[in-house]
């Protein structure tokens, strides 16, 4: 598990350099360790190495790990888990999985329809709480990806006012799986400009606190374009020889 420690150290250094290039401080960027396909011991190793945000792609897989991961967190950390280990849903969410998702995740990155937002709000209201969400935008126009079209975002935000218990705090996008990180710069820049437009509209209860964009191949470019949540899996959990 030493490779996880070394990988996290290296990633945090790269995050710091990218933050400096964009005239921001490293502590303004949050790293989500994406644990899709990773074992509970691997997740424990990442947490021991300093990771504080765990990202899962699927509700079902998270359910298999959640209790086991948190039992160790509770045993070894003296502060509340909510301050040391936050669970993020970074993959597509089906409406029939919303109830289970709300039981585990602090932030849902992938709200991509008004029907899904309405179901999250309905479930949140039953629990007498607000759930933090990001709105996913398909800034690459790929048909294989989920997300709103960029031109539909402002109308979506207006309609979302009907569901105040779904607390919109930012946007998310995914770049193309392209070997050239710079190829995704326009998609990331577009998300930043969309966030500025949302802020300018002043929708009540909506903030653009987070821009979730950037993965192993392109997180530095994403940070340069305004990301403050980056979702990294392979670069944390795989050794350089793999």
Secondary structure per residue as TSV (DSSP state, phi and psi in degrees):
chain	resnum	aa	ss	phi	psi
A	1	X	-	360.0	-1.6
A	2	X	H	-60.9	-30.3
A	3	X	H	-62.9	-33.0
A	4	X	H	-64.6	-43.2
A	5	X	H	-60.1	-48.8
A	6	X	H	-65.1	-41.2
A	7	X	H	-63.0	-43.2
A	8	X	H	-63.9	-39.8
A	9	X	H	-60.4	-46.6
A	10	X	H	-63.6	-42.9
A	11	X	H	-63.3	-43.2
A	12	X	H	-63.9	-34.3
A	13	X	H	-65.1	-42.5
A	14	X	H	-66.6	-38.1
A	15	X	H	-60.8	-43.6
A	16	X	H	-62.0	-42.9
A	17	X	H	-66.6	-40.9
A	18	X	H	-65.9	-37.4
A	19	X	H	-63.1	-42.5
A	20	X	H	-63.4	-38.0
A	21	X	H	-65.2	-25.0
A	22	X	T	-103.3	18.4
A	23	X	T	58.6	40.6
A	24	X	-	-128.4	165.4
A	25	X	-	-90.3	148.1
A	26	X	G	-56.9	-33.6
A	27	X	G	-75.0	-1.9
A	28	X	G	-86.3	-5.4
A	29	X	-	-108.3	127.9
A	30	X	E	-105.3	136.8
A	31	X	E	-101.0	126.1
A	32	X	E	-103.5	117.4
A	33	X	E	-81.6	110.3
A	34	X	E	-84.5	119.6
A	35	X	-	-110.3	21.6
A	36	X	T	-55.7	125.5
A	37	X	T	76.5	5.0
A	38	X	-	-99.3	149.6
A	39	X	-	-80.6	163.3
A	40	X	H	-59.2	-44.6
A	41	X	H	-59.1	-36.8
A	42	X	H	-64.7	-40.8
A	43	X	H	-65.4	-42.2
A	44	X	H	-58.2	-41.3
A	45	X	H	-63.5	-40.1
A	46	X	H	-65.3	-41.7
A	47	X	H	-64.7	-40.8
A	48	X	H	-64.3	-28.8
A	49	X	T	-84.2	-0.7
A	50	X	T	116.9	-4.6
A	51	X	-	-64.6	140.7
A	52	X	-	-124.6	-9.3
A	53	X	E	-122.5	123.9
A	54	X	E	-108.3	128.8
A	55	X	E	-115.2	130.3
A	56	X	E	-121.6	147.5
A	57	X	S	-87.2	-30.0
A	58	X	-	-129.5	138.7
A	59	X	H	-60.7	-42.9
A	60	X	H	-61.3	-42.9
A	61	X	H	-67.6	-39.3
A	62	X	H	-61.4	-38.7
A	63	X	H	-60.6	-32.9
A	64	X	H	-72.5	-20.4
A	65	X	H	-110.8	-25.0
A	66	X	H	-55.2	-53.6
A	67	X	H	-65.4	-41.7
A	68	X	H	-66.0	-40.9
A	69	X	H	-66.6	-47.1
A	70	X	H	-70.7	-27.0
A	71	X	H	-64.1	-37.5
A	72	X	H	-73.5	-40.6
A	73	X	H	-58.2	-45.6
A	74	X	H	-63.2	-34.4
A	75	X	H	-75.1	-31.5
A	76	X	H	-106.6	-10.7
A	77	X	-	-113.3	137.2
A	78	X	S	-93.1	-1.1
A	79	X	S	-110.9	160.7
A	80	X	-	-56.4	142.7
A	81	X	G	-57.0	-35.6
A	82	X	G	-60.9	-19.4
A	83	X	G	-94.4	-9.1
A	84	X	T	-125.6	-21.4
A	85	X	-	-147.3	103.4
A	86	X	E	-105.5	136.4
A	87	X	E	-98.9	131.9
A	88	X	E	-118.9	135.8
A	89	X	E	-94.7	114.4
A	90	X	-	-108.1	-7.2
A	91	X	S	-102.2	178.6
A	92	X	-	-62.2	138.9
A	93	X	-	-114.2	123.4
A	94	X	-	-84.7	148.3
A	95	X	G	-62.2	-31.3
A	96	X	G	-76.3	-2.2
A	97	X	G	-107.7	4.4
A	98	X	H	-62.9	-45.7
A	99	X	H	-57.9	-46.1
A	100	X	H	-65.1	-37.5
A	101	X	H	-63.6	-40.9
A	102	X	H	-66.1	-23.4
A	103	X	T	-74.2	-15.5
A	104	X	T	-121.1	-40.9
A	105	X	-	-95.7	137.7
A	106	X	S	-82.4	-28.8
A	107	X	E	-144.7	128.6
A	108	X	E	-103.6	116.9
A	109	X	E	-84.9	-12.1
A	110	X	E	-123.1	39.6
A	111	X	E	-76.2	120.0
A	112	X	-	-130.0	11.5
A	113	X	S	-156.5	155.7
A	114	X	H	-67.9	-33.5
A	115	X	H	-63.4	-40.8
A	116	X	H	-67.2	-43.5
A	117	X	H	-59.7	-41.5
A	118	X	H	-63.2	-39.6
A	119	X	H	-68.6	-39.7
A	120	X	H	-60.9	-44.5
A	121	X	H	-63.4	-41.4
A	122	X	H	-62.2	-46.0
A	123	X	H	-67.9	-38.0
A	124	X	H	-63.8	-41.8
A	125	X	H	-62.5	-37.8
A	126	X	H	-62.5	-31.9
A	127	X	T	-91.5	4.7
A	128	X	T	54.8	46.3
A	129	X	S	-151.2	169.2
A	130	X	-	-107.2	141.3
A	131	X	E	-111.6	132.1
A	132	X	E	-76.5	134.0
A	133	X	E	-138.7	155.7
A	134	X	E	-115.0	149.5
A	135	X	E	-97.4	124.9
A	136	X	E	-85.1	130.0
A	137	X	B	-119.1	133.8
A	138	X	-	-88.2	86.7
A	139	X	T	-83.7	-5.5
A	140	X	T	-100.1	-9.7
A	141	X	-	65.7	20.0
A	142	X	-	-79.0	131.8
A	143	X	T	-69.8	-18.2
A	144	X	T	-79.8	-8.5
A	145	X	S	-104.8	148.3
A	146	X	-	-80.5	167.5
A	147	X	S	126.4	154.8
A	148	X	B	-70.3	151.3
A	149	X	-	-71.4	146.0
A	150	X	G	-55.9	-40.0
A	151	X	G	-72.1	-11.2
A	152	X	G	-96.5	-4.1
A	153	X	H	-65.4	-45.9
A	154	X	H	-64.9	-39.5
A	155	X	H	-64.8	-37.8
A	156	X	H	-61.4	-44.8
A	157	X	H	-62.6	-36.7
A	158	X	H	-65.0	-44.4
A	159	X	H	-66.9	-30.6
A	160	X	G	-66.3	-15.0
A	161	X	G	-61.1	-19.0
A	162	X	G	-75.1	-7.6
A	163	X	-	-129.2	67.8
A	164	X	T	-68.7	-18.1
A	165	X	T	-78.3	-9.3
A	166	X	E	-93.4	106.7
A	167	X	E	-89.9	100.3
A	168	X	E	-79.6	118.2
A	169	X	E	-125.0	18.9
A	170	X	E	158.0	-168.9
A	171	X	E	-127.6	157.4
A	172	X	E	-135.0	146.9
A	173	X	-	-147.1	164.5
A	174	X	-	-122.0	132.9
A	175	X	-	-79.0	174.4
A	176	X	-	-72.0	150.3
A	177	X	-	-79.5	81.1
A	178	X	-	-121.0	137.0
A	179	X	S	-65.5	-16.1
A	180	X	-	-102.3	108.4
A	181	X	G	-55.6	-37.0
A	182	X	G	-64.5	-20.1
A	183	X	G	-63.6	-22.4
A	184	X	G	-94.0	-0.7
A	185	X	H	-57.7	-44.0
A	186	X	H	-61.4	-37.2
A	187	X	H	-65.7	-38.9
A	188	X	H	-72.0	-40.2
A	189	X	H	-63.4	-36.2
A	190	X	H	-63.1	-42.2
A	191	X	H	-62.9	-39.7
A	192	X	H	-61.8	-42.7
A	193	X	H	-68.6	-33.9
A	194	X	H	-66.0	-40.1
A	195	X	H	-60.9	-39.9
A	196	X	H	-63.9	-38.1
A	197	X	H	-66.6	-40.4
A	198	X	H	-62.2	-45.1
A	199	X	H	-60.4	-41.0
A	200	X	H	-64.5	-29.6
A	201	X	H	-72.6	-25.0
A	202	X	T	66.3	41.3
A	203	X	-	-61.8	126.2
A	204	X	T	-58.4	134.0
A	205	X	T	79.0	-3.7
A	206	X	-	-103.3	130.5
A	207	X	-	-124.5	159.2
A	208	X	-	-111.8	52.4
A	209	X	-	-63.4	-36.1
A	210	X	E	-125.3	140.2
A	211	X	E	-118.0	109.0
A	212	X	E	-96.1	106.2
A	213	X	-	-161.4	150.0
A	214	X	-	103.7	129.3
A	215	X	-	-128.6	-165.1
A	216	X	T	-51.3	-43.7
A	217	X	T	-79.6	-19.1
A	218	X	T	-142.8	16.7
A	219	X	H	-66.3	-29.4
A	220	X	H	-68.0	-42.0
A	221	X	H	-63.1	-40.4
A	222	X	H	-60.7	-42.7
A	223	X	H	-63.2	-42.4
A	224	X	H	-60.2	-27.1
A	225	X	T	-97.0	7.3
A	226	X	T	117.1	-1.9
A	227	X	-	-61.4	140.2
A	228	X	S	-127.7	6.1
A	229	X	E	-131.3	118.3
A	230	X	E	-116.7	142.1
A	231	X	E	-112.8	105.0
A	232	X	E	-124.8	127.7
A	233	X	-	-121.1	-67.4
A	234	X	H	-57.0	-41.0
A	235	X	H	-67.5	-19.7
A	236	X	H	-86.4	-44.5
A	237	X	H	-99.9	-9.2
A	238	X	S	-109.9	139.8
A	239	X	-	-74.7	163.1
A	240	X	T	-65.5	-18.0
A	241	X	T	-83.1	-15.6
A	242	X	-	-79.9	360.0
